[in-house]
Amino acid sequence: MSGAGPPKKIANFLKAIPPFDLLPEMALQELSLTLMIEHFSLGEDILRPDGPPTRFLYLIRSGGVKFTLPDKENSEIEKIIDVRSEKEFFGIFSLLTDRPSPFRITAEADTVCYLLKKGAFARILDKYPDVLLYFTMGPSKGFKPGVTVRSSAPPGPAGMEADQLLFSTKVRDIMHHPVCTCQPAETVIEAARLMTRRGVGSLIVVDSNQQPIGIVTDGDLREKVIASGELSDRPVEAIMSRPLKSIPPDSFYFEAVISMTRHRIKYLPVMEDEDLVGILSERDLMIIQGNNPVGIIRQIHQAPDLDQLVVVHKDITQNAGHAGAGRPGQGDLRADYPT
């Protein structure tokens, strides 16, 4: 990693990358002085889900990168989610959430990137509202500099537009609490009656100390009990799912979507240290967003190739009533799937 080069040349490069083209000339010059440059070899991993959070926003000067996730049927197979090339950026999700990238991001060729430090990036967001709006809403959401953007979807919590929810809403703001629980020795019939009485689709199974040890869902009852014909006195612990997949309350809404998609679950307990403080369901996210973000990301995850990703993205933007923006022949996935 080294100095990036002549400031004027770098400033001209930044002008070609939305939303940095919204910055005044002086800001571009100042920003160019803060950038570093790094080279990545073909096949080199730049960001990984099992790595640390990034301290930089990566701006691709030359080369390109691909985003991959493990295939849902075979975790040893990596499925391509997106690709980026010259004058595009990546690492925004990890940078803003201070969490590891949800994707494996790998150099598709020998690649050179300008690296924008987190502190400098934060100062840009604080000082220039148009840039902040771009990163929270994106080009496919109809963003125009200096114009208040209205979404066709219903507003979310506290009057927030649905388009902004993924990036800015915390799990604690949308979770349900208190959570319905049961003991592992309770029968599945008792659990089914409790779900019906409380109008819920899941129960968290807790031990004698009220510590969560598993979850039983309406799907478990259908698939493991009703389908088998064994409706007598089977205990809940015989059909519950474990270990429990959970998320901290200070996580972002988008992280909940990613977690549900990655683990193929419809209910996500919210844990603060060892305490159960809430729960989210796929239906909750669907209602809040105004569509189904989990389903959208599942479509992206299951797409067999880049052509199918383009089809999925066109469906998303058409349903939202907006036109996508991106490279010719390829949708711009980043606004719907922050990366």
VEXBA-203274 format. One record per residue (C-alpha): residue number from 1; x, y, z. Coordinates in Angstrom, 1 decimal. Layout:
BEGIN
[NUM; [X; Y; Z]]
...
% end
This chain:
BEGIN
[1; [0.0; 0.0; 0.0]]
[2; [1.4; 3.4; -1.0]]
[3; [0.6; 7.0; -2.0]]
[4; [-2.0; 7.1; -4.8]]
[5; [-0.2; 9.5; -7.2]]
[6; [-0.7; 13.0; -8.6]]
[7; [-3.7; 14.7; -6.9]]
[8; [-5.0; 16.3; -10.1]]
[9; [-5.1; 13.0; -11.9]]
[10; [-6.8; 11.3; -9.0]]
[11; [-9.4; 14.2; -8.7]]
[12; [-10.2; 13.7; -12.4]]
[13; [-10.7; 10.0; -11.8]]
[14; [-13.0; 10.7; -8.8]]
[15; [-15.1; 13.0; -11.0]]
[16; [-16.1; 10.0; -13.1]]
[17; [-17.4; 8.0; -10.2]]
[18; [-20.9; 8.7; -8.8]]
[19; [-21.5; 10.1; -6.2]]
[20; [-18.0; 11.7; -6.0]]
[21; [-18.9; 13.7; -9.1]]
[22; [-21.3; 15.6; -6.8]]
[23; [-18.4; 17.0; -4.8]]
[24; [-17.0; 20.5; -5.4]]
[25; [-13.5; 20.8; -7.0]]
[26; [-11.9; 21.8; -3.7]]
[27; [-13.3; 18.7; -1.9]]
[28; [-12.1; 16.5; -4.8]]
[29; [-8.6; 17.9; -4.5]]
[30; [-8.6; 17.4; -0.7]]
[31; [-9.9; 13.9; -1.0]]
[32; [-7.3; 12.9; -3.6]]
[33; [-4.6; 13.7; -1.0]]
[34; [-6.0; 11.1; 1.4]]
[35; [-6.2; 8.2; -1.0]]
[36; [-3.8; 5.2; -1.0]]
[37; [-3.2; 2.7; -3.8]]
[38; [-3.0; -1.1; -3.6]]
[39; [-2.5; -3.8; -6.1]]
[40; [-4.3; -7.2; -6.0]]
[41; [-3.3; -10.3; -8.0]]
[42; [-5.7; -12.4; -10.1]]
[43; [-7.6; -14.6; -7.7]]
[44; [-6.6; -12.7; -4.5]]
[45; [-9.3; -12.4; -1.9]]
[46; [-9.8; -8.7; -0.9]]
[47; [-12.7; -9.0; 1.5]]
[48; [-14.2; -12.1; 3.1]]
[49; [-17.1; -13.0; 5.5]]
[50; [-14.6; -14.6; 7.9]]
[51; [-12.2; -11.6; 7.8]]
[52; [-12.1; -8.3; 9.6]]
[53; [-14.3; -5.3; 8.7]]
[54; [-12.8; -3.1; 6.1]]
[55; [-11.2; 0.2; 7.0]]
[56; [-11.5; 1.5; 3.4]]
[57; [-13.8; 2.1; 0.5]]
[58; [-12.2; 0.5; -2.6]]
[59; [-12.4; 2.4; -5.8]]
[60; [-11.3; 0.3; -8.8]]
[61; [-8.8; 2.1; -11.0]]
[62; [-8.1; -0.9; -13.3]]
[63; [-9.1; -4.6; -13.4]]
[64; [-12.2; -5.9; -11.6]]
[65; [-13.6; -8.0; -8.8]]
[66; [-16.4; -10.5; -8.3]]
[67; [-18.7; -11.0; -5.4]]
[68; [-19.5; -14.6; -4.4]]
[69; [-21.6; -16.5; -1.8]]
[70; [-21.5; -20.3; -1.1]]
[71; [-24.1; -22.2; -3.1]]
[72; [-27.1; -23.1; -1.0]]
[73; [-26.9; -26.8; -2.0]]
[74; [-23.1; -27.2; -1.9]]
[75; [-21.2; -24.8; 0.3]]
[76; [-17.9; -25.7; -1.5]]
[77; [-19.3; -24.1; -4.7]]
[78; [-19.1; -20.3; -4.9]]
[79; [-21.9; -18.6; -6.8]]
[80; [-21.2; -15.2; -8.4]]
[81; [-23.6; -12.5; -7.1]]
[82; [-22.1; -9.4; -8.8]]
[83; [-19.1; -8.1; -10.6]]
[84; [-17.4; -4.6; -10.5]]
[85; [-14.9; -3.1; -12.9]]
[86; [-13.0; 0.2; -13.5]]
[87; [-14.5; 3.4; -11.9]]
[88; [-16.7; 1.4; -9.6]]
[89; [-16.4; 0.8; -5.9]]
[90; [-17.0; -1.9; -3.3]]
[91; [-16.8; -2.4; 0.5]]
[92; [-19.5; 0.1; 1.4]]
[93; [-21.6; -2.3; 3.5]]
[94; [-18.6; -3.5; 5.7]]
[95; [-17.4; 0.1; 6.0]]
[96; [-20.7; 1.5; 7.2]]
[97; [-21.7; -1.3; 9.5]]
[98; [-18.2; -2.1; 10.9]]
[99; [-18.8; -5.8; 10.2]]
[100; [-17.1; -8.2; 7.8]]
[101; [-18.2; -8.2; 4.2]]
[102; [-21.2; -10.6; 3.7]]
[103; [-19.5; -11.6; 0.4]]
[104; [-16.2; -13.0; -0.7]]
[105; [-14.8; -10.3; -2.9]]
[106; [-12.0; -11.5; -5.2]]
[107; [-9.9; -10.0; -7.9]]
[108; [-11.0; -11.2; -11.3]]
[109; [-7.8; -9.9; -12.9]]
[110; [-4.7; -8.1; -11.7]]
[111; [-6.5; -5.2; -10.1]]
[112; [-5.5; -1.7; -8.8]]
[113; [-7.6; 0.1; -6.3]]
[114; [-7.6; 3.5; -4.7]]
[115; [-8.4; 3.1; -1.0]]
[116; [-10.4; 5.8; 0.8]]
[117; [-10.0; 5.7; 4.6]]
[118; [-13.0; 5.3; 6.7]]
[119; [-12.5; 8.6; 8.6]]
[120; [-12.2; 10.6; 5.3]]
[121; [-15.3; 8.9; 4.0]]
[122; [-17.3; 9.7; 7.1]]
[123; [-16.3; 13.3; 6.8]]
[124; [-17.6; 13.4; 3.3]]
[125; [-20.9; 11.9; 4.3]]
[126; [-21.3; 14.4; 7.1]]
[127; [-20.5; 17.4; 5.0]]
[128; [-22.2; 16.6; 1.7]]
[129; [-25.9; 15.4; 2.1]]
[130; [-26.2; 14.5; -1.6]]
[131; [-23.4; 12.0; -1.2]]
[132; [-25.0; 10.6; 1.9]]
[133; [-28.3; 10.2; 0.1]]
[134; [-26.7; 8.5; -2.8]]
[135; [-25.1; 5.8; -0.5]]
[136; [-28.3; 5.2; 1.4]]
[137; [-30.7; 5.3; -1.6]]
[138; [-28.7; 4.6; -4.7]]
[139; [-29.2; 5.4; -8.4]]
[140; [-31.9; 2.8; -9.0]]
[141; [-34.0; 4.5; -6.3]]
[142; [-34.5; 7.6; -8.4]]
[143; [-31.9; 9.7; -6.5]]
[144; [-31.3; 13.2; -7.9]]
[145; [-28.9; 15.6; -6.2]]
[146; [-30.6; 18.3; -4.3]]
[147; [-34.0; 16.8; -4.7]]
[148; [-36.1; 15.2; -1.9]]
[149; [-36.7; 11.6; -3.0]]
[150; [-40.1; 10.0; -2.5]]
[151; [-40.6; 6.3; -2.6]]
[152; [-43.6; 4.5; -4.0]]
[153; [-43.5; 2.1; -1.1]]
[154; [-45.1; 3.0; 2.3]]
[155; [-42.9; 4.9; 4.8]]
[156; [-41.3; 2.8; 7.5]]
[157; [-40.6; 3.5; 11.1]]
[158; [-40.6; 7.2; 12.2]]
[159; [-41.6; 8.3; 8.7]]
[160; [-38.5; 6.8; 7.1]]
[161; [-38.8; 6.0; 3.4]]
[162; [-38.8; 2.2; 2.7]]
[163; [-35.8; 2.6; 0.4]]
[164; [-33.6; 3.8; 3.3]]
[165; [-34.5; 1.0; 5.7]]
[166; [-31.9; -1.6; 4.7]]
[167; [-28.9; 0.7; 5.5]]
[168; [-30.2; 2.8; 8.4]]
[169; [-32.7; 0.8; 10.5]]
[170; [-31.4; -1.2; 13.5]]
[171; [-32.9; -4.6; 14.4]]
[172; [-33.9; -3.4; 17.8]]
[173; [-36.3; -0.8; 16.1]]
[174; [-38.3; -3.5; 14.3]]
[175; [-38.0; -6.6; 16.4]]
[176; [-41.0; -8.1; 18.3]]
[177; [-40.7; -8.5; 22.1]]
[178; [-41.4; -10.1; 24.4]]
[179; [-40.8; -13.4; 22.8]]
[180; [-43.1; -16.5; 23.1]]
[181; [-41.1; -19.4; 24.7]]
[182; [-41.7; -22.9; 25.7]]
[183; [-39.8; -25.7; 27.7]]
[184; [-38.1; -28.5; 25.8]]
[185; [-40.2; -31.1; 27.6]]
[186; [-43.5; -29.6; 26.4]]
[187; [-45.3; -31.7; 23.8]]
[188; [-45.6; -30.7; 20.3]]
[189; [-49.4; -30.5; 20.7]]
[190; [-49.0; -28.0; 23.6]]
[191; [-46.6; -26.0; 21.4]]
[192; [-49.0; -26.0; 18.5]]
[193; [-51.8; -24.8; 20.8]]
[194; [-49.6; -22.0; 22.3]]
[195; [-48.7; -20.8; 18.8]]
[196; [-52.3; -20.7; 17.8]]
[197; [-53.4; -18.9; 21.0]]
[198; [-50.6; -16.3; 20.7]]
[199; [-50.9; -15.9; 17.0]]
[200; [-47.2; -16.6; 16.3]]
[201; [-45.3; -18.8; 13.9]]
[202; [-42.5; -19.9; 16.2]]
[203; [-41.5; -20.5; 19.8]]
[204; [-38.0; -20.2; 21.3]]
[205; [-37.2; -23.2; 23.4]]
[206; [-35.6; -22.2; 26.7]]
[207; [-34.0; -24.3; 29.5]]
[208; [-34.7; -24.1; 33.2]]
[209; [-32.6; -20.9; 33.4]]
[210; [-34.6; -19.3; 30.6]]
[211; [-31.6; -19.5; 28.3]]
[212; [-32.5; -20.2; 24.6]]
[213; [-31.5; -23.6; 23.3]]
[214; [-33.4; -23.9; 20.1]]
[215; [-36.5; -22.9; 18.1]]
[216; [-39.6; -24.7; 16.9]]
[217; [-41.6; -23.2; 14.0]]
[218; [-44.9; -23.9; 12.4]]
[219; [-42.9; -25.3; 9.5]]
[220; [-41.3; -27.8; 12.0]]
[221; [-44.8; -28.9; 13.0]]
[222; [-45.9; -29.4; 9.5]]
[223; [-42.7; -31.2; 8.2]]
[224; [-41.6; -33.2; 11.3]]
[225; [-44.9; -34.0; 13.0]]
[226; [-48.0; -33.8; 10.8]]
[227; [-46.3; -35.3; 7.8]]
[228; [-45.1; -38.2; 9.9]]
[229; [-48.5; -38.8; 11.5]]
[230; [-47.0; -38.8; 15.0]]
[231; [-49.3; -36.4; 16.8]]
[232; [-49.1; -37.8; 20.3]]
[233; [-46.8; -36.8; 23.1]]
[234; [-43.5; -36.1; 21.3]]
[235; [-41.5; -33.4; 23.2]]
[236; [-40.6; -30.2; 21.5]]
[237; [-36.9; -30.9; 21.9]]
[238; [-37.3; -33.8; 19.5]]
[239; [-38.2; -31.5; 16.6]]
[240; [-36.6; -28.1; 17.5]]
[241; [-33.8; -26.7; 15.4]]
[242; [-30.4; -26.1; 17.0]]
[243; [-28.0; -24.5; 17.4]]
[244; [-30.0; -21.3; 17.4]]
[245; [-29.1; -18.7; 14.7]]
[246; [-29.4; -15.2; 16.2]]
[247; [-28.5; -11.6; 15.6]]
[248; [-27.6; -8.7; 18.0]]
[249; [-30.1; -5.9; 18.4]]
[250; [-27.7; -3.2; 17.2]]
[251; [-27.3; -5.0; 13.8]]
[252; [-28.7; -3.4; 10.7]]
[253; [-31.9; -4.4; 9.0]]
[254; [-29.9; -5.5; 6.0]]
[255; [-27.8; -7.9; 8.1]]
[256; [-31.0; -9.6; 9.3]]
[257; [-32.0; -10.1; 5.6]]
[258; [-28.6; -11.5; 4.8]]
[259; [-28.6; -13.9; 7.9]]
[260; [-32.1; -15.2; 7.0]]
[261; [-31.1; -15.8; 3.4]]
[262; [-27.7; -17.4; 4.2]]
[263; [-29.2; -19.8; 6.8]]
[264; [-32.5; -20.3; 4.9]]
[265; [-34.7; -19.5; 7.9]]
[266; [-37.9; -17.5; 8.4]]
[267; [-37.4; -16.5; 12.1]]
[268; [-34.4; -14.9; 13.6]]
[269; [-34.1; -14.5; 17.4]]
[270; [-32.4; -11.3; 18.7]]
[271; [-29.8; -11.9; 21.4]]
[272; [-28.1; -9.3; 23.5]]
[273; [-25.1; -11.1; 25.1]]
[274; [-26.9; -14.2; 26.6]]
[275; [-30.3; -12.7; 26.8]]
[276; [-33.2; -13.2; 24.4]]
[277; [-34.6; -9.7; 23.7]]
[278; [-36.7; -10.1; 20.6]]
[279; [-37.4; -11.9; 17.4]]
[280; [-37.8; -11.1; 13.7]]
[281; [-39.7; -13.0; 11.0]]
[282; [-39.5; -12.9; 7.3]]
[283; [-43.0; -11.5; 7.2]]
[284; [-42.0; -8.6; 9.5]]
[285; [-39.3; -7.6; 7.0]]
[286; [-41.7; -8.0; 4.1]]
[287; [-44.3; -5.7; 5.7]]
[288; [-41.8; -3.1; 6.8]]
[289; [-40.1; -2.9; 3.4]]
[290; [-43.2; -2.9; 1.3]]
[291; [-42.0; -5.9; -0.6]]
[292; [-40.0; -9.0; 0.3]]
[293; [-36.2; -8.2; 0.5]]
[294; [-35.5; -11.8; 1.7]]
[295; [-37.2; -13.2; -1.4]]
[296; [-35.3; -10.7; -3.6]]
[297; [-32.0; -11.7; -2.2]]
[298; [-32.9; -15.4; -2.4]]
[299; [-33.6; -14.9; -6.1]]
[300; [-30.2; -13.3; -6.5]]
[301; [-28.5; -16.1; -4.5]]
[302; [-30.2; -18.8; -6.6]]
[303; [-29.6; -17.2; -10.0]]
[304; [-27.4; -19.7; -11.9]]
[305; [-25.5; -17.1; -14.0]]
[306; [-25.1; -13.4; -14.6]]
[307; [-27.8; -13.3; -17.3]]
[308; [-30.3; -14.5; -14.7]]
[309; [-29.1; -11.9; -12.3]]
[310; [-29.9; -9.3; -14.9]]
[311; [-33.4; -10.7; -15.2]]
[312; [-33.9; -10.6; -11.4]]
[313; [-32.7; -7.0; -11.2]]
[314; [-34.9; -5.8; -14.0]]
[315; [-37.9; -7.4; -12.2]]
[316; [-36.9; -5.6; -9.0]]
[317; [-36.6; -2.2; -10.6]]
[318; [-39.7; -2.6; -12.7]]
[319; [-41.7; -3.6; -9.5]]
[320; [-40.3; -0.5; -7.8]]
[321; [-41.3; 1.7; -10.6]]
[322; [-37.8; 2.9; -11.2]]
[323; [-35.3; 2.4; -14.0]]
[324; [-32.0; 0.7; -13.1]]
[325; [-28.7; 2.3; -13.8]]
[326; [-25.5; 0.4; -14.6]]
[327; [-23.2; -1.0; -17.2]]
[328; [-24.8; -1.8; -20.6]]
[329; [-26.3; -5.3; -20.5]]
[330; [-25.9; -5.6; -16.7]]
[331; [-28.1; -4.2; -13.9]]
[332; [-26.7; -2.1; -11.1]]
[333; [-27.3; -4.4; -8.2]]
[334; [-25.6; -2.3; -5.6]]
[335; [-28.5; -0.1; -4.7]]
[336; [-30.8; -3.0; -4.0]]
[337; [-28.1; -5.1; -2.5]]
[338; [-25.6; -2.8; -0.6]]
[339; [-22.1; -4.1; -1.0]]
% end
